């Protein structure tokens, strides 16, 4: 399977160096899971499943608000410039 899909498996290696690590790793997901575990350890015992779901939901909403308030995971301006520089034609169509 790897041999037949090697292009898909190595697709991020074609991107600029600044994009490679964030796109090929799960660091952000692992960090979010660590935050959930850290807060869960403080409570230790949940009275029921709904209370655990509410805690996780609150953490995820807080995380979402941080991202919506201006934090950028990747700057697309750098990507569009890289794409224009590496495009076979000089015309690059921007979507979004």
Backbone atoms as SQL, in Angstrom:
CREATE TABLE atoms (id INTEGER PRIMARY KEY, chain TEXT, resi INTEGER, resn TEXT, atom TEXT, x REAL, y REAL, z REAL);
INSERT INTO atoms VALUES
  (1, 'A', 1, 'UNK', 'N', 0.823, -1.188, 0.000),
  (2, 'A', 1, 'UNK', 'CA', 0.000, 0.000, 0.000),
  (3, 'A', 1, 'UNK', 'C', 0.872, 1.259, 0.000),
  (4, 'A', 2, 'UNK', 'N', 1.933, 1.249, 0.780),
  (5, 'A', 2, 'UNK', 'CA', 2.810, 2.408, 0.832),
  (6, 'A', 2, 'UNK', 'C', 3.451, 2.679, -0.527),
  (7, 'A', 3, 'UNK', 'N', 3.869, 1.624, -1.203),
  (8, 'A', 3, 'UNK', 'CA', 4.484, 1.799, -2.514),
  (9, 'A', 3, 'UNK', 'C', 3.515, 2.395, -3.522),
  (10, 'A', 4, 'UNK', 'N', 2.260, 1.989, -3.481),
  (11, 'A', 4, 'UNK', 'CA', 1.291, 2.508, -4.456),
  (12, 'A', 4, 'UNK', 'C', 0.830, 3.924, -4.118),
  (13, 'A', 5, 'UNK', 'N', 0.949, 4.329, -2.845),
  (14, 'A', 5, 'UNK', 'CA', 0.476, 5.650, -2.430),
  (15, 'A', 5, 'UNK', 'C', 1.603, 6.516, -1.870),
  (16, 'A', 6, 'UNK', 'N', 2.814, 6.316, -2.359),
  (17, 'A', 6, 'UNK', 'CA', 3.960, 7.055, -1.829),
  (18, 'A', 6, 'UNK', 'C', 3.813, 8.564, -2.019),
  (19, 'A', 7, 'UNK', 'N', 3.184, 8.997, -3.105),
  (20, 'A', 7, 'UNK', 'CA', 2.996, 10.438, -3.335),
  (21, 'A', 7, 'UNK', 'C', 2.111, 11.046, -2.263),
  (22, 'A', 8, 'UNK', 'N', 1.055, 10.331, -1.894),
  (23, 'A', 8, 'UNK', 'CA', 0.168, 10.820, -0.837),
  (24, 'A', 8, 'UNK', 'C', 0.877, 10.848, 0.513),
  (25, 'A', 9, 'UNK', 'N', 1.670, 9.829, 0.781),
  (26, 'A', 9, 'UNK', 'CA', 2.350, 9.722, 2.066),
  (27, 'A', 9, 'UNK', 'C', 3.413, 10.801, 2.246),
  (28, 'A', 10, 'UNK', 'N', 3.986, 11.279, 1.165),
  (29, 'A', 10, 'UNK', 'CA', 5.055, 12.278, 1.255),
  (30, 'A', 10, 'UNK', 'C', 4.629, 13.641, 0.720),
  (31, 'A', 11, 'UNK', 'N', 3.343, 13.894, 0.612),
  (32, 'A', 11, 'UNK', 'CA', 2.851, 15.147, 0.011),
  (33, 'A', 11, 'UNK', 'C', 3.338, 16.383, 0.745),
  (34, 'A', 12, 'UNK', 'N', 3.435, 16.329, 2.066),
  (35, 'A', 12, 'UNK', 'CA', 3.861, 17.523, 2.804),
  (36, 'A', 12, 'UNK', 'C', 5.325, 17.873, 2.562),
  (37, 'A', 13, 'UNK', 'N', 6.115, 16.930, 2.088),
  (38, 'A', 13, 'UNK', 'CA', 7.526, 17.206, 1.837),
  (39, 'A', 13, 'UNK', 'C', 7.731, 18.167, 0.674),
  (40, 'A', 14, 'UNK', 'N', 6.710, 18.355, -0.157),
  (41, 'A', 14, 'UNK', 'CA', 6.810, 19.286, -1.271),
  (42, 'A', 14, 'UNK', 'C', 6.564, 20.730, -0.847),
  (43, 'A', 15, 'UNK', 'N', 5.965, 20.925, 0.310),
  (44, 'A', 15, 'UNK', 'CA', 5.620, 22.265, 0.791),
  (45, 'A', 15, 'UNK', 'C', 6.835, 22.958, 1.392),
  (46, 'A', 16, 'UNK', 'N', 6.739, 24.268, 1.598),
  (47, 'A', 16, 'UNK', 'CA', 7.841, 24.989, 2.250),
  (48, 'A', 16, 'UNK', 'C', 8.098, 24.425, 3.656),
  (49, 'A', 17, 'UNK', 'N', 9.306, 24.583, 4.130),
  (50, 'A', 17, 'UNK', 'CA', 9.715, 24.015, 5.417),
  (51, 'A', 17, 'UNK', 'C', 8.821, 24.468, 6.571),
  (52, 'A', 18, 'UNK', 'N', 8.349, 25.693, 6.545),
  (53, 'A', 18, 'UNK', 'CA', 7.519, 26.204, 7.641),
  (54, 'A', 18, 'UNK', 'C', 6.199, 25.458, 7.774),
  (55, 'A', 19, 'UNK', 'N', 5.753, 24.790, 6.730),
  (56, 'A', 19, 'UNK', 'CA', 4.472, 24.081, 6.742),
  (57, 'A', 19, 'UNK', 'C', 4.623, 22.593, 7.037),
  (58, 'A', 20, 'UNK', 'N', 5.810, 22.068, 6.871),
  (59, 'A', 20, 'UNK', 'CA', 5.990, 20.618, 6.969),
  (60, 'A', 20, 'UNK', 'C', 5.644, 20.064, 8.342),
  (61, 'A', 21, 'UNK', 'N', 6.276, 20.582, 9.386),
  (62, 'A', 21, 'UNK', 'CA', 6.054, 20.006, 10.717),
  (63, 'A', 21, 'UNK', 'C', 4.614, 20.163, 11.194),
  (64, 'A', 22, 'UNK', 'N', 3.996, 21.341, 11.107),
  (65, 'A', 22, 'UNK', 'CA', 2.610, 21.429, 11.579),
  (66, 'A', 22, 'UNK', 'C', 1.646, 20.504, 10.836),
  (67, 'A', 23, 'UNK', 'N', 1.898, 20.236, 9.568),
  (68, 'A', 23, 'UNK', 'CA', 0.974, 19.417, 8.799),
  (69, 'A', 23, 'UNK', 'C', 1.251, 17.912, 8.903),
  (70, 'A', 24, 'UNK', 'N', 2.458, 17.529, 9.234),
  (71, 'A', 24, 'UNK', 'CA', 2.756, 16.098, 9.277),
  (72, 'A', 24, 'UNK', 'C', 2.759, 15.530, 10.688),
  (73, 'A', 25, 'UNK', 'N', 2.647, 16.380, 11.704),
  (74, 'A', 25, 'UNK', 'CA', 2.643, 15.880, 13.067),
  (75, 'A', 25, 'UNK', 'C', 1.274, 16.067, 13.704),
  (76, 'A', 26, 'UNK', 'N', 1.114, 15.446, 14.840),
  (77, 'A', 26, 'UNK', 'CA', -0.132, 15.577, 15.593),
  (78, 'A', 26, 'UNK', 'C', 0.115, 16.338, 16.890),
  (79, 'A', 27, 'UNK', 'N', 1.103, 17.222, 16.893),
  (80, 'A', 27, 'UNK', 'CA', 1.461, 17.946, 18.108),
  (81, 'A', 27, 'UNK', 'C', 0.288, 18.736, 18.687),
  (82, 'A', 28, 'UNK', 'N', -0.499, 19.386, 17.847),
  (83, 'A', 28, 'UNK', 'CA', -1.603, 20.198, 18.370),
  (84, 'A', 28, 'UNK', 'C', -2.682, 19.317, 18.992),
  (85, 'A', 29, 'UNK', 'N', -2.947, 18.164, 18.412),
  (86, 'A', 29, 'UNK', 'CA', -3.935, 17.243, 18.975),
  (87, 'A', 29, 'UNK', 'C', -3.412, 16.673, 20.295),
  (88, 'A', 30, 'UNK', 'N', -2.141, 16.321, 20.319),
  (89, 'A', 30, 'UNK', 'CA', -1.554, 15.790, 21.547),
  (90, 'A', 30, 'UNK', 'C', -1.576, 16.835, 22.657),
  (91, 'A', 31, 'UNK', 'N', -1.320, 18.081, 22.319),
  (92, 'A', 31, 'UNK', 'CA', -1.348, 19.159, 23.315),
  (93, 'A', 31, 'UNK', 'C', -2.754, 19.339, 23.870),
  (94, 'A', 32, 'UNK', 'N', -3.755, 19.279, 23.023),
  (95, 'A', 32, 'UNK', 'CA', -5.143, 19.397, 23.472),
  (96, 'A', 32, 'UNK', 'C', -5.514, 18.226, 24.389),
  (97, 'A', 33, 'UNK', 'N', -5.105, 17.021, 24.038),
  (98, 'A', 33, 'UNK', 'CA', -5.365, 15.864, 24.893),
  (99, 'A', 33, 'UNK', 'C', -4.679, 16.005, 26.255),
  (100, 'A', 34, 'UNK', 'N', -3.471, 16.545, 26.275),
  (101, 'A', 34, 'UNK', 'CA', -2.766, 16.781, 27.537),
  (102, 'A', 34, 'UNK', 'C', -3.522, 17.780, 28.406),
  (103, 'A', 35, 'UNK', 'N', -4.078, 18.813, 27.795),
  (104, 'A', 35, 'UNK', 'CA', -4.842, 19.810, 28.548),
  (105, 'A', 35, 'UNK', 'C', -6.094, 19.178, 29.149),
  (106, 'A', 36, 'UNK', 'N', -6.766, 18.333, 28.403),
  (107, 'A', 36, 'UNK', 'CA', -7.944, 17.636, 28.918),
  (108, 'A', 36, 'UNK', 'C', -7.547, 16.741, 30.092),
  (109, 'A', 37, 'UNK', 'N', -6.469, 15.986, 29.942),
  (110, 'A', 37, 'UNK', 'CA', -6.004, 15.115, 31.026),
  (111, 'A', 37, 'UNK', 'C', -5.607, 15.909, 32.262),
  (112, 'A', 38, 'UNK', 'N', -4.936, 17.056, 32.056),
  (113, 'A', 38, 'UNK', 'CA', -4.504, 17.883, 33.189),
  (114, 'A', 38, 'UNK', 'C', -5.701, 18.359, 34.002),
  (115, 'A', 39, 'UNK', 'N', -6.724, 18.834, 33.318),
  (116, 'A', 39, 'UNK', 'CA', -7.909, 19.317, 34.036),
  (117, 'A', 39, 'UNK', 'C', -8.708, 18.168, 34.642),
  (118, 'A', 40, 'UNK', 'N', -8.702, 17.029, 34.002),
  (119, 'A', 40, 'UNK', 'CA', -9.408, 15.865, 34.532),
  (120, 'A', 40, 'UNK', 'C', -8.753, 15.385, 35.830),
  (121, 'A', 41, 'UNK', 'N', -7.443, 15.466, 35.911),
  (122, 'A', 41, 'UNK', 'CA', -6.737, 15.041, 37.119),
  (123, 'A', 41, 'UNK', 'C', -7.103, 15.896, 38.328),
  (124, 'A', 42, 'UNK', 'N', -7.438, 17.165, 38.099),
  (125, 'A', 42, 'UNK', 'CA', -7.826, 18.048, 39.194),
  (126, 'A', 42, 'UNK', 'C', -9.142, 17.579, 39.807),
  (127, 'A', 43, 'UNK', 'N', -10.073, 17.183, 38.977),
  (128, 'A', 43, 'UNK', 'CA', -11.387, 16.756, 39.450),
  (129, 'A', 43, 'UNK', 'C', -11.341, 15.337, 40.003),
  (130, 'A', 44, 'UNK', 'N', -10.616, 14.470, 39.357),
  (131, 'A', 44, 'UNK', 'CA', -10.366, 13.086, 39.738),
  (132, 'A', 44, 'UNK', 'C', -11.574, 12.173, 39.610),
  (133, 'A', 45, 'UNK', 'N', -12.687, 12.490, 40.229),
  (134, 'A', 45, 'UNK', 'CA', -13.848, 11.593, 40.186),
  (135, 'A', 45, 'UNK', 'C', -15.053, 12.386, 39.685),
  (136, 'A', 46, 'UNK', 'N', -15.642, 11.914, 38.603),
  (137, 'A', 46, 'UNK', 'CA', -16.829, 12.563, 38.052),
  (138, 'A', 46, 'UNK', 'C', -18.072, 11.837, 38.560),
  (139, 'A', 47, 'UNK', 'N', -19.107, 12.592, 38.939),
  (140, 'A', 47, 'UNK', 'CA', -20.326, 11.932, 39.432),
  (141, 'A', 47, 'UNK', 'C', -21.050, 11.121, 38.357),
  (142, 'A', 48, 'UNK', 'N', -20.924, 11.524, 37.102),
  (143, 'A', 48, 'UNK', 'CA', -21.559, 10.786, 36.010),
  (144, 'A', 48, 'UNK', 'C', -20.878, 11.154, 34.689),
  (145, 'A', 49, 'UNK', 'N', -21.243, 10.484, 33.629),
  (146, 'A', 49, 'UNK', 'CA', -20.631, 10.715, 32.324),
  (147, 'A', 49, 'UNK', 'C', -20.929, 12.115, 31.798),
  (148, 'A', 50, 'UNK', 'N', -22.137, 12.619, 32.061),
  (149, 'A', 50, 'UNK', 'CA', -22.499, 13.955, 31.582),
  (150, 'A', 50, 'UNK', 'C', -21.565, 15.031, 32.129),
  (151, 'A', 51, 'UNK', 'N', -21.156, 14.886, 33.385),
  (152, 'A', 51, 'UNK', 'CA', -20.250, 15.889, 33.955),
  (153, 'A', 51, 'UNK', 'C', -18.884, 15.845, 33.261),
  (154, 'A', 52, 'UNK', 'N', -18.409, 14.661, 32.907),
  (155, 'A', 52, 'UNK', 'CA', -17.143, 14.541, 32.167),
  (156, 'A', 52, 'UNK', 'C', -17.299, 15.137, 30.772),
  (157, 'A', 53, 'UNK', 'N', -18.435, 14.871, 30.132),
  (158, 'A', 53, 'UNK', 'CA', -18.692, 15.446, 28.806),
  (159, 'A', 53, 'UNK', 'C', -18.736, 16.968, 28.861),
  (160, 'A', 54, 'UNK', 'N', -19.321, 17.522, 29.929),
  (161, 'A', 54, 'UNK', 'CA', -19.386, 18.993, 30.062),
  (162, 'A', 54, 'UNK', 'C', -17.991, 19.587, 30.219),
  (163, 'A', 55, 'UNK', 'N', -17.133, 18.932, 31.003),
  (164, 'A', 55, 'UNK', 'CA', -15.769, 19.422, 31.175),
  (165, 'A', 55, 'UNK', 'C', -15.030, 19.416, 29.842),
  (166, 'A', 56, 'UNK', 'N', -15.102, 18.303, 29.129),
  (167, 'A', 56, 'UNK', 'CA', -14.414, 18.208, 27.837),
  (168, 'A', 56, 'UNK', 'C', -14.990, 19.226, 26.855),
  (169, 'A', 57, 'UNK', 'N', -16.307, 19.381, 26.846),
  (170, 'A', 57, 'UNK', 'CA', -16.941, 20.370, 25.972),
  (171, 'A', 57, 'UNK', 'C', -16.481, 21.786, 26.289),
  (172, 'A', 58, 'UNK', 'N', -16.368, 22.104, 27.570),
  (173, 'A', 58, 'UNK', 'CA', -15.910, 23.443, 27.971),
  (174, 'A', 58, 'UNK', 'C', -14.469, 23.681, 27.518),
  (175, 'A', 59, 'UNK', 'N', -13.620, 22.664, 27.658),
  (176, 'A', 59, 'UNK', 'CA', -12.220, 22.791, 27.232),
  (177, 'A', 59, 'UNK', 'C', -12.150, 22.995, 25.719),
  (178, 'A', 60, 'UNK', 'N', -12.944, 22.226, 24.978),
  (179, 'A', 60, 'UNK', 'CA', -12.935, 22.352, 23.516),
  (180, 'A', 60, 'UNK', 'C', -13.495, 23.702, 23.069),
  (181, 'A', 61, 'UNK', 'N', -14.520, 24.211, 23.768),
  (182, 'A', 61, 'UNK', 'CA', -15.056, 25.535, 23.420),
  (183, 'A', 61, 'UNK', 'C', -14.017, 26.622, 23.687),
  (184, 'A', 62, 'UNK', 'N', -13.312, 26.515, 24.801),
  (185, 'A', 62, 'UNK', 'CA', -12.254, 27.472, 25.116),
  (186, 'A', 62, 'UNK', 'C', -11.160, 27.437, 24.050),
  (187, 'A', 63, 'UNK', 'N', -10.787, 26.230, 23.656),
  (188, 'A', 63, 'UNK', 'CA', -9.767, 26.055, 22.616),
  (189, 'A', 63, 'UNK', 'C', -10.236, 26.671, 21.290),
  (190, 'A', 64, 'UNK', 'N', -11.488, 26.440, 20.953),
  (191, 'A', 64, 'UNK', 'CA', -12.051, 26.980, 19.720),
  (192, 'A', 64, 'UNK', 'C', -12.071, 28.508, 19.748),
  (193, 'A', 65, 'UNK', 'N', -12.454, 29.088, 20.886),
  (194, 'A', 65, 'UNK', 'CA', -12.493, 30.550, 20.998),
  (195, 'A', 65, 'UNK', 'C', -11.111, 31.162, 20.823),
  (196, 'A', 66, 'UNK', 'N', -10.086, 30.498, 21.338),
  (197, 'A', 66, 'UNK', 'CA', -8.708, 30.995, 21.165),
  (198, 'A', 66, 'UNK', 'C', -8.347, 31.041, 19.687),
  (199, 'A', 67, 'UNK', 'N', -8.738, 29.990, 18.940),
  (200, 'A', 67, 'UNK', 'CA', -8.412, 29.936, 17.520),
  (201, 'A', 67, 'UNK', 'C', -9.219, 30.955, 16.732),
  (202, 'A', 68, 'UNK', 'N', -10.466, 31.161, 17.110),
  (203, 'A', 68, 'UNK', 'CA', -11.309, 32.112, 16.397),
  (204, 'A', 68, 'UNK', 'C', -10.922, 33.560, 16.683),
  (205, 'A', 69, 'UNK', 'N', -10.250, 33.798, 17.798),
  (206, 'A', 69, 'UNK', 'CA', -9.912, 35.158, 18.189),
  (207, 'A', 69, 'UNK', 'C', -8.633, 35.676, 17.542),
  (208, 'A', 70, 'UNK', 'N', -8.117, 34.976, 16.583),
  (209, 'A', 70, 'UNK', 'CA', -6.997, 35.540, 15.842),
  (210, 'A', 70, 'UNK', 'C', -5.746, 34.699, 15.751),
  (211, 'A', 71, 'UNK', 'N', -5.642, 33.629, 16.530),
  (212, 'A', 71, 'UNK', 'CA', -4.438, 32.811, 16.421),
  (213, 'A', 71, 'UNK', 'C', -4.456, 32.090, 15.084),
  (214, 'A', 72, 'UNK', 'N', -3.363, 32.193, 14.351),
  (215, 'A', 72, 'UNK', 'CA', -3.280, 31.530, 13.051),
  (216, 'A', 72, 'UNK', 'C', -2.317, 30.365, 13.147),
  (217, 'A', 73, 'UNK', 'N', -2.795, 29.227, 12.706),
  (218, 'A', 73, 'UNK', 'CA', -1.963, 28.030, 12.714),
  (219, 'A', 73, 'UNK', 'C', -0.887, 28.132, 11.638),
  (220, 'A', 74, 'UNK', 'N', -1.286, 28.547, 10.453),
  (221, 'A', 74, 'UNK', 'CA', -0.369, 28.748, 9.342),
  (222, 'A', 74, 'UNK', 'C', -0.751, 30.031, 8.615),
  (223, 'A', 75, 'UNK', 'N', 0.229, 30.748, 8.144),
  (224, 'A', 75, 'UNK', 'CA', -0.038, 31.940, 7.351),
  (225, 'A', 75, 'UNK', 'C', -0.179, 31.528, 5.884),
  (226, 'A', 76, 'UNK', 'N', -1.362, 31.719, 5.343),
  (227, 'A', 76, 'UNK', 'CA', -1.596, 31.324, 3.955),
  (228, 'A', 76, 'UNK', 'C', -0.899, 32.263, 2.974),
  (229, 'A', 77, 'UNK', 'N', -0.558, 33.471, 3.404),
  (230, 'A', 77, 'UNK', 'CA', 0.151, 34.403, 2.519),
  (231, 'A', 77, 'UNK', 'C', 1.481, 33.809, 2.062),
  (232, 'A', 78, 'UNK', 'N', 2.204, 33.199, 3.001),
  (233, 'A', 78, 'UNK', 'CA', 3.478, 32.563, 2.652),
  (234, 'A', 78, 'UNK', 'C', 3.264, 31.416, 1.668),
  (235, 'A', 79, 'UNK', 'N', 2.190, 30.659, 1.876),
  (236, 'A', 79, 'UNK', 'CA', 1.895, 29.540, 0.975),
  (237, 'A', 79, 'UNK', 'C', 1.602, 30.042, -0.430),
  (238, 'A', 80, 'UNK', 'N', 0.757, 31.062, -0.541),
  (239, 'A', 80, 'UNK', 'CA', 0.406, 31.569, -1.874),
  (240, 'A', 80, 'UNK', 'C', 1.639, 32.115, -2.598),
  (241, 'A', 81, 'UNK', 'N', 2.532, 32.752, -1.866),
  (242, 'A', 81, 'UNK', 'CA', 3.762, 33.247, -2.481),
  (243, 'A', 81, 'UNK', 'C', 4.620, 32.073, -2.946),
  (244, 'A', 82, 'UNK', 'N', 4.766, 31.048, -2.111),
  (245, 'A', 82, 'UNK', 'CA', 5.536, 29.866, -2.487),
  (246, 'A', 82, 'UNK', 'C', 4.922, 29.204, -3.708),
  (247, 'A', 83, 'UNK', 'N', 3.604, 29.103, -3.731),
  (248, 'A', 83, 'UNK', 'CA', 2.932, 28.461, -4.859),
  (249, 'A', 83, 'UNK', 'C', 3.134, 29.254, -6.149),
  (250, 'A', 84, 'UNK', 'N', 3.067, 30.569, -6.045),
  (251, 'A', 84, 'UNK', 'CA', 3.290, 31.398, -7.235),
  (252, 'A', 84, 'UNK', 'C', 4.720, 31.230, -7.750),
  (253, 'A', 85, 'UNK', 'N', 5.679, 31.129, -6.841),
  (254, 'A', 85, 'UNK', 'CA', 7.077, 30.958, -7.227),
  (255, 'A', 85, 'UNK', 'C', 7.348, 29.592, -7.856),
  (256, 'A', 86, 'UNK', 'N', 6.566, 28.580, -7.473),
  (257, 'A', 86, 'UNK', 'CA', 6.795, 27.219, -7.953),
  (258, 'A', 86, 'UNK', 'C', 5.763, 26.755, -8.968),
  (259, 'A', 87, 'UNK', 'N', 4.935, 27.645, -9.410),
  (260, 'A', 87, 'UNK', 'CA', 3.892, 27.278, -10.363),
  (261, 'A', 87, 'UNK', 'C', 4.470, 27.207, -11.771),
  (262, 'A', 88, 'UNK', 'N', 4.062, 26.190, -12.560),
  (263, 'A', 88, 'UNK', 'CA', 4.546, 26.107, -13.944),
  (264, 'A', 88, 'UNK', 'C', 4.069, 27.294, -14.778),
  (265, 'A', 89, 'UNK', 'N', 2.909, 27.808, -14.457),
  (266, 'A', 89, 'UNK', 'CA', 2.431, 29.009, -15.143),
  (267, 'A', 89, 'UNK', 'C', 2.477, 30.168, -14.175),
  (268, 'A', 90, 'UNK', 'N', 2.492, 31.344, -14.662),
  (269, 'A', 90, 'UNK', 'CA', 2.583, 32.513, -13.797),
  (270, 'A', 90, 'UNK', 'C', 1.243, 32.855, -13.184),
  (271, 'A', 91, 'UNK', 'N', 0.158, 32.280, -13.692),
  (272, 'A', 91, 'UNK', 'CA', -1.166, 32.571, -13.200),
  (273, 'A', 91, 'UNK', 'C', -1.569, 31.537, -12.154),
  (274, 'A', 92, 'UNK', 'N', -1.828, 31.995, -10.917),
  (275, 'A', 92, 'UNK', 'CA', -2.258, 31.151, -9.832),
  (276, 'A', 92, 'UNK', 'C', -3.646, 31.614, -9.415),
  (277, 'A', 93, 'UNK', 'N', -4.574, 30.713, -9.369),
  (278, 'A', 93, 'UNK', 'CA', -5.941, 31.055, -8.972),
  (279, 'A', 93, 'UNK', 'C', -6.070, 30.832, -7.484),
  (280, 'A', 94, 'UNK', 'N', -6.501, 31.883, -6.756),
  (281, 'A', 94, 'UNK', 'CA', -6.695, 31.785, -5.319),
  (282, 'A', 94, 'UNK', 'C', -8.153, 31.466, -5.042),
  (283, 'A', 95, 'UNK', 'N', -8.370, 30.458, -4.238),
  (284, 'A', 95, 'UNK', 'CA', -9.712, 30.072, -3.842),
  (285, 'A', 95, 'UNK', 'C', -9.881, 30.403, -2.368),
  (286, 'A', 96, 'UNK', 'N', -10.932, 31.113, -2.029),
  (287, 'A', 96, 'UNK', 'CA', -11.202, 31.441, -0.607),
  (288, 'A', 96, 'UNK', 'C', -10.570, 32.662, -0.233);
